Amino acid sequence: MIYLLLYWEFVKVGLFCVGGGYASMPLIQAAVVDGNHWLTLSEFVDIFTISQMTPGPIGINAATFAGMKVAGTAGAILATFGFVTPSLILCIIVAKLFFKYGDIGIIRGILNGLRPAVIALICSAGLGFIILSLWNEETLPASPLENLDLIGIIMLIATFIAVRLKVSVIKLLAGSGVCGLLLGMMGKFF
């Protein structure tokens, strides 16, 4: 039963994932964290981070990792297959229509209309990640200045600066991991 449910959840994610892999993150979060409670937000953020660091499309990587966490190897295969099934079918249909008629004005209009919604979904997921990083909680605390993680703020600002300086994503994630490791080790000794 878990396998069918996992496959179906990722079919839905793949069906509504318009705008690239990052747009799939809030949909995957809704499926595995909010809807079915298979993962905590912290586990999901870890999966998102690992998906960034591994080769391949981030949405497929995240589906594979989430499926593995939920139901092992069979879960990883079914989640991945579920994620790509709608894209495969839709791309074949759209490609046939495109090459047959050559006029995609209606499709382009639909995609242009979806852009603001995709940006809002990405921002919503990003806001949840920021709250988890700075407060180590899944929702914004009642008094935001309390329990604010100073190291998290420093890491966030450093990351924004690195992004503005066009540091590669791999170097940025590897550097952040090393900093987190060092800070964690320092925390053991202080």
N, C-alpha and C positions, 0 to 999 in steps of 0.2 A: 504493500500500500504506500509506504514512504517513497518508493521508487517512482510510482505513477504520479504522486503528488509533486515530487521534486521535478520530474519531467514537465508536468503541466505548468508549474510555477515559472519555470524558465522558458517555456513556450510563450507565456504571457509577457515575460520580460523582453524576449527577443522580438515579439510582435510590436510592442510599443516603444522600442528603443530606437528612436529617430534622432540623429544628430551625433552619432559616434559613441565610442565606448564609455566616455565620461557620462553621457546621458543615461547609460544603463545603471550607473551606481545607485541613484535614488530608487530605481525600480527594483533592483536586487535587494537593497536595504529594506524596502517595503515588504518584499516577499519573505526574506529569510530572518529579518530582525523584528519588524513591526507586526507582520501578519501571522507567521507561523512560529515565531520565537525559537527558531532553530539555533540562532547565534545571538550573542550579545552585541551591542554596538561596538564594544572594544574589540571583540573577535572579528567583526566585520571590517573595522578600520585596519586591523592587522592583515586581513585578506586583501583589502584594497591596496595596501602598501606592497605586499608581496606581488600582487598582480602588476603593479607598476614596474617592479624590478625584474620581472621575467619577460623573455621575448614573446612577442605575439600580441594580438589585440587584447586590450585590458578587459573588455567585457567578457570575452571567452575565457580568459585566464581567471577572472573572478568567479565565473560560473563553475569552472572546473574546481577551483579551490573550495568554494562554498559547498559544492556537491560532495567533495571528498570529506569535508568536515562533518557534513550531515549524515552521509550514508556510505562512506568508504569509496573504494574504486568504482563500483557499479554506480554509485551516486554521482561521482565525478563524470563518468561517461554519459549518464542520462541527462545531467544538468547541462553539460556542454552540447549534447545533441539537441536538447530542448531549446537551448539558446539560439542555435544556428538554424533550426528547422524553418521558422517563419521567414528569415532572411533569404534562405535558399529558395523557397517557394516564391516569395514576392519578387526577388531579383529576376528569376526566370520569367515570371509573368510581365514585369515592367520592361525587361529587356526585349521581350517579344513585341510588346506594344510599341516601344520606342522605335525599334527597327522597322516595324510595319507602318507606323503612321508618321514618325519623325517629328510630330508636334507634341511637345511635352509641357505646353504652357499651363495646362490645368494642374499637372503634377508639380511643376515648379511653384505655382501659386500656393498649393497646399503646403509644400515644404517651407516656403517663405513664411507662411502663417504659423508654422510649428516652431520656428526659431525662437521667438520670445518665450514660449512654454519650455523649450529645452533649456534655455539659459536659466529660467526660474528653477527648474528641477536641479540643475547642477549647483546653483547657489544654495538651494535648500539643503542639499547633501553636504556641501562645503561648510555651511553654518553649523550643522550637526557635528562635523569632524572638528571644527574649531572649538566648540563647546567642550567636547570630550578631551581635546588636547590641553585646554587651559584650565578646566575645572575638574577633569577626570570624572565627570558625570555625564549622563545622557541628555539631561535637560538643563537649561539655564537656572542656576540656583536663585533663591529669593533675594539674597543679598550678594550680588555678583562680585563685590570687592573682597568678600571673605573666601578663603580657600582657593584664591587665585594662584595658579602655579607660575611663579616667577621664571623658572627655567623654561617652562612652556612658552611664555611670552618672548623670552630672549630667542628661543629656537624659531618661533614664528616670525619675528622681525628679521632674524638672520636669513631665514628662508625667502622672505619677500625680497630682501636685498639681493640675494643670490639669483633669484628669478629675474629681477630687473637687470642684473649684470649678465644674463643669458648663460648661466652655468648649466651644464647639461643635467637632465633629470637623473641619470644614473649616478653621476658624481654627487649630486645634491642628496639623493637618497642614501648613498653609501656613506657620505660624510655625516648625515644626520644619524644614521645607525651607529657609526663609530662614536659620535658625541654622546648619544644616548647610552651606549655601553660604558664609556668612560664616566659619565655622570652617575650611572647606576653603581659602578664600582666605587666611586668616591663616596657615594651615599652609604655604602656598607662600612666605610672606615670612619665616617664622621657622625 
